[in-house]
Amino acid sequence: MKLHTLALALALSVPGALLAADVYRWVDERGQWVYGTHVPPQHRARAVPADAPLPPGTSACEARWHRYMASAACFDQYRVVGGGLKPEAYQRCTEVPQPDPCT
């Protein structure tokens, strides 16, 4: 068996849960919360898991937006060309509707 065929067979045999990336949140240079699976090196020291408790003083509206952004970042890792989603996205991510803007 050729090496690339063996590597492909091994990759396909790994359970999907092991391939799913973790979602993190951090504050960027502009003071904005960012969610994603890949944390830039300059933010790694301050990145926390997306489901970590929110900072004290976070309003209920802001908390709804945090949940929505974490959900969107989770689904983003399962996007395919053309904008569709792989079916396992719905098994591993929680769908959260976009909240109303905070006032």
Phi, psi and omega per residue, in radians:
M1 nan 2.325 -3.135
K2 -1.255 2.709 -3.061
L3 -1.056 -0.767 -3.107
H4 -1.185 -0.555 3.086
T5 -1.201 -0.713 3.104
L6 -1.121 -0.730 3.126
A7 -1.103 -0.714 3.113
L8 -1.133 -0.769 3.121
A9 -1.070 -0.721 3.115
L10 -1.131 -0.769 -3.135
A11 -1.077 -0.682 -3.131
L12 -1.302 -0.337 -3.137
S13 -1.525 -0.224 3.133
V14 -1.297 2.276 3.130
P15 -0.988 2.494 -3.109
G16 -1.000 -0.570 -3.123
A17 -1.088 -0.554 3.127
L18 -1.287 -0.366 -3.140
L19 -1.554 -0.295 -3.118
A20 -1.216 2.278 -3.127
A21 -1.474 2.641 3.077
D22 -1.364 2.630 3.113
V23 -1.824 2.316 -3.127
Y24 -2.111 2.850 3.017
R25 -2.293 2.608 3.102
W26 -2.748 2.902 3.116
V27 -1.765 2.252 -3.126
D28 -1.480 -3.037 -3.094
E29 -1.104 -0.425 3.140
R30 -1.595 0.042 -3.141
G31 1.461 0.245 -3.125
Q32 -1.680 2.477 3.038
W33 -1.249 2.394 3.102
V34 -2.218 2.441 3.110
Y35 -2.098 2.449 3.103
G36 -3.112 3.037 3.128
T37 -1.668 -0.319 -3.140
H38 -2.079 1.949 -3.115
V39 -1.596 2.206 3.089
P40 -1.058 2.580 -3.084
P41 -0.917 -0.678 -3.095
Q42 -1.215 -0.195 -3.122
H43 -1.968 -0.034 -3.048
R44 -1.057 -0.612 -3.105
A45 -1.165 -0.466 -3.092
R46 -1.843 -0.071 -3.123
A47 -1.284 2.455 3.102
V48 -2.284 2.770 3.060
P49 -0.997 2.494 -3.088
A50 -1.028 -0.466 -3.120
D51 -1.622 0.161 3.071
A52 -1.179 2.693 3.128
P53 -0.966 2.526 3.126
L54 -1.365 2.757 -3.137
P55 -1.060 2.616 3.079
P56 -0.994 2.500 3.121
G57 1.560 0.027 3.104
T58 -1.238 2.188 -3.119
S59 -1.258 2.859 3.119
A60 -1.075 -0.671 3.126
C61 -1.140 -0.780 3.111
E62 -1.099 -0.645 3.122
A63 -1.117 -0.697 3.091
R64 -1.083 -0.717 3.122
W65 -1.181 -0.641 3.080
H66 -1.072 -0.794 3.122
R67 -1.081 -0.720 3.132
Y68 -1.117 -0.794 -3.112
M69 -1.164 -0.660 3.085
A70 -1.129 -0.714 3.106
S71 -1.090 -0.806 -3.134
A72 -1.074 -0.722 3.130
A73 -1.135 -0.647 3.102
C74 -1.122 -0.848 -3.130
F75 -1.137 -0.564 -3.108
D76 -0.996 -0.593 -3.111
Q77 -1.237 -0.157 3.136
Y78 -1.937 0.203 3.139
R79 -1.285 2.542 3.089
V80 -2.079 2.917 3.118
V81 -0.980 2.323 -3.119
G82 1.710 -0.090 3.051
G83 1.640 -0.048 3.128
G84 -1.298 3.094 3.120
L85 -2.179 2.512 3.016
K86 -1.195 2.521 -3.091
P87 -1.009 -0.575 -3.107
E88 -1.171 -0.229 3.089
A89 -1.007 -0.676 -3.102
Y90 -1.328 -0.245 3.066
Q91 -1.531 -0.464 -3.012
R92 -1.911 -0.268 -3.105
C93 -2.084 2.657 3.072
T94 -1.755 2.154 -3.141
E95 -1.350 2.146 -3.127
V96 -2.146 2.151 3.127
P97 -1.181 2.637 3.132
Q98 -1.149 2.196 -3.134
P99 -1.367 2.911 3.043
D100 -1.209 2.675 3.105
P101 -1.064 2.571 3.063
C102 -1.342 2.509 3.105
T103 -1.935 nan nan
